[in-house]
Amino acid sequence: MENLANTCRIAVIQAAPVMFDKDKCLEKALKLIEECAENGAELIVFPELFIPGYPYGMTYGFTVGSRNARGRKDWKAYYDNSILARGREMEQLVKAAARHSAYLSIGYSERDPVTATLYNSNMMISPDGNALNHRKLKPTGSERVIWGDADKEFFPVLKTPWGPMGNLICWESYMPLARVSLYQKGVSLYLSPNTNDNSEWQNTIRHIAIEGHCYFVNCDMYFTRDMYPATESAAGEIAALPDIVCRGGSCIIDPYGHAVTETLWDEEGILYADLDMQKVPESRMEHDVCGHYARPDVLSLHVRDE
């Protein structure tokens, strides 16, 4: 692999979105980017669907074989607060990355510029304006009533001073071949924007860090029931949620599976760390998953990511 800069100053943001309001989410994101930059962050990571929030617990009126008008209005409101990958809101984030000389990763609900389909997406942005989009391959369970399967932009990897950086969104990391697609590209930084606050996930992220001998950046979301706005169809669904809907659990795991930071639960916060990037090549001495520890004559993966 190419030479890596010795240290990466990273900020992992566990913050609540302003639920279903793209303009206020963007305003909050820009303020948080500025705060992180003032604290020396060179890489700033936001959770899954920070713009405009994750509609946990809502059904949008879908039952098997039927819909209803009130649920359709709620879906349209979410659609209206989703954003274009190359639209006005993303342009402001690209400019913020340039202004603060920082790399940026942010999850958002993407509105297709041609069709009316939404995608659960994540954008990685470099200070020079390079922006690489990734659409979630397979929305999980009832997420499929909101977002479509990715039809392009599958496994982008952004070149950084700290090596290749890629991301998989939430349960994509449970897809072994999707992980291998990033390992094949040599990722040293594996970003995981997610809304996955169960305890079992904390075991998964350690396994992946060891498997790929890379830094696993676990960026989860925190939000509460009282943050939901009024809806047309979901008052009862929201009332049935716990007070804390998503507890968070953000943290960073090093290439040996050890915690670099605390694990942040039940509150908003920013985790800062100075990552020793030389641990990545050092850790691959005896196990390089797509290098000397691979057997391409026996096992291989072909990814159709044109």
N, C-alpha and C positions, 0 to 999 in steps of 0.2 A: 504494500500500500504506500501511497505518497506520504511524505513527511507531514506530521500533524503539529499545529501550534500546541505549545505545552499545556496551556490552561484555557478553559472556557468559563467565563463568568455567566452563569445562567440564572434566570428568574422564572420560576414556575408559578403561575397565577391560578389560585383556587378562589374564584370569585363568582358571585351570583350575577347572572344577566338581569337586565331590566326586562322582565318577561314580556315577550311578544311585541317589543317596541324597538325596531331596528335603529332608529335615530338615537335613542337614549343608550342603547347598547354600544353603538359606535362612539358616542361621547364618553362613556365610561371606559371603553377600551383605550381610547387615545390618552385619557388621563393616567391610566395604569401604565401604559407604555412610557409615558414621560417620567412617572415615578420610578419605574424600574431602571430607566436609562440614567436617572440622577444617582442611582445606587450602583452604577457601573456595569449594568447588565449588557452583555454582548449578544445574548440569545434570550428571547422572551417568548414564553409558551403559554397559550390560552387553552381552555378545555374545549371539548366537543360542543358544537352548536351554541357558542357564546352569543352569536347573533342569529336569531332573536330569542334564544332559550330553548330548553328541551321540554316538550309538552307532556311530561310524565303523567300517566293516569288517565289521559283524555282519550276517548274513543272516536270522536268526531261523528257520532251517530251511526257508525258502521256496526251492523250485525251480519251474520251470514245471509247473503242474498238480498240485503236491503240497506238503505241509507235514509237520512231524514234531512229536512230543509234547515233546521237549526244547526245540526252538525256541519252541513255544507257551508254555512256562513262562518263558522269558526275556522274551518279549513281555509276559506278564502282570506280571513284576517291573517292567518299564519302565512299564507302565500304572499300577501301584500307586504309582509314584514321580512320576507326572505330577500336575498340580494343577489345581484349578478356577479359572476366571477371577475368580470372586467368593467364593473359599473362604478358609479360615483363613490359609494362607500368604500369599496376595495381600493380605489385610487387614493383615498385619504390615508388608508393603512399603509399602502406602498410609500407614500410621501413621508409618513411618520417613521418608517424604518430607515429611510434615507436621512431624514433630519437628525435622527439619534444614532446613526451609524450602527444599527443593531439588526440582527437577524430576527425574524418574527414568524411564529406559527399560530394560526387562529382557526378555530372551528366555526362553521356557519352553515345555515340553510341556504343552499344555492338554488336560485331560480334559473331555469334554462332560458337562454335568450331567444329561442325559436318556439319551443313547445311550452306547455303549461306544467311540465313535470318539475318537481323539486328533487334535490339531491342533498344528502348529508355529506358535506364536503369539508376539507381542510386545506388552507392555503399556507404554503411556506414562502417567505419573502426575504430576499437578500437586500442589503443596503444599496446595492447598485440598481435596484428596481426589477430584478429577476423574480418572477412570481410563478410558482409551480402548484397547480391545483391537483387535489386527489379526491375522487368521489368514492364513497363507501361502496364496496362491492355488493354487499347483500345486507340491506336493513334487517334488523332482528325482530322477529315476531310481528307484532302489530305496528311496528315502525313502517311496515310496508304499505299501510294505508296513507302514509304521508309522503314518503320518499321512494323514488325508483331505484332500481339496480344501476350501478355505474355502467355507462356505455362507452366510456373512454377515460383517459387520465387515471390509469390504474395504480401504478407504483412509481411515482416520480421520486427522484433522489436529487437533493440540492447540494451542490458543492459548497463547502464551507472551509474556513481555515482549520477546522477540527476534524476534517474528513467528511465523507458522504453522510447526509442527514435525510432520513425518510420517516414516514409516519403510516400507521394503521389506526383506524378509528374504532375504539371500543372493542366489540367482539370480533372484529377482523383478526385480532391477535389470537383468537382461538382457531384460526384457519392455518394449519401447519404449512401448506404450500404458499400461502400469502407471506408468512414469515420468511420462508426460504427465498421468495422473490426479492426481499430486501437484503438478506444475507448475501445473495449472489452479487449484489451491487456494492458489497463491502461496507455497509453502514456502520459507522462508529457511534452515531447518535440515533437511537430508535425512539421516536416520539409516539406517545399514546394519548391523544386527546380522547376522553371518555366520560361516561356517566355511569360508573360501575363501582359502587361503594360496598360491595359484599366482601366478606373476609377471605373467601376463596381466591378472589382476584389478586390479593396480596401475595399468594403463593405463585400464581401464574407469572406475575411480573418478575419475580426472582428467577424462575426457571428460564424465561426468555432471555434475561440478561446473561445468564450462564451459557445458554445454548448458542447465542449469537456472539458472546464475548464482546458486548457493546454496552454503552450506557442506556438504560431504560428510563425514559422520562415519563412518569405517570402523572398526567395532568387531569384531575377530576374536577367536577363541578360541585358547588354548594348552593342549595336554595331551599326555601321553606314554603309551606302551604300558603302563608299570608302574602307571598309575593305574586301570586297569580292575579291577573286582572279579572274583571267580570267577563263572563262568556255567555254565548247564546244557549249552549247545550250541556255544559260540563259542571254546573254548580254542585250537583250531588256527587259527581266523581271526585271533584277537588275536595269537597268537605270530608270525604272518606279517607283522604291521605293523612299520613302522620305529620306532626308539626314540622319536623325536618324531613323533607322529601328526599334529598340527596345529601349524604353526610360528608362527601369528599373522599379523602384518603390519598391525596397527592403526595408524591415522594420521588426520589431519584435512587436508582439502584446501580451499583457499579458493575463492571464486566465480570466480577467474581461472585455476584449475587449478594453483595453487602450493601446495606443502606448508607447512602451518602448524606441524607437529610433525615429529619424527623418525618413521621407520617402525620399529615395535618387532617384532623377530624373536626366536624361540627362547627366550623367557622370559616369565614373568608380569611384569606391571608396570601402572602407571597413568600415562597421558599427561595432563598438565594444559596448558591453553592459555587465554588471554584473547582471545576472538574479537572482532575489530572488526566489529560488525554493520552499520556504515554502508557497508561494502564491498558489501553486497548490493544496495541501490538504486543505488549508484554504478556497479556493474558492468553494470547493465541499461540504461544510457544508450543504447547502440547495438544491444543485443540483449536483448529481453525476450520470452522464448520463447512465452508465452501472452498477450502484450500487443501492443506496436506491431510486433513482428517476426512476428506470426501472420497468417494469411490464413483467417479463419473462413468466408469466402465460398467458399473452395476446399476447405479441410481442416477437419474438426471431429471431436471425440471425444465420444460419449455414453456415460457410465458408469452401469450399472445397479447402484448401490450402496445401494439403499433398505434 
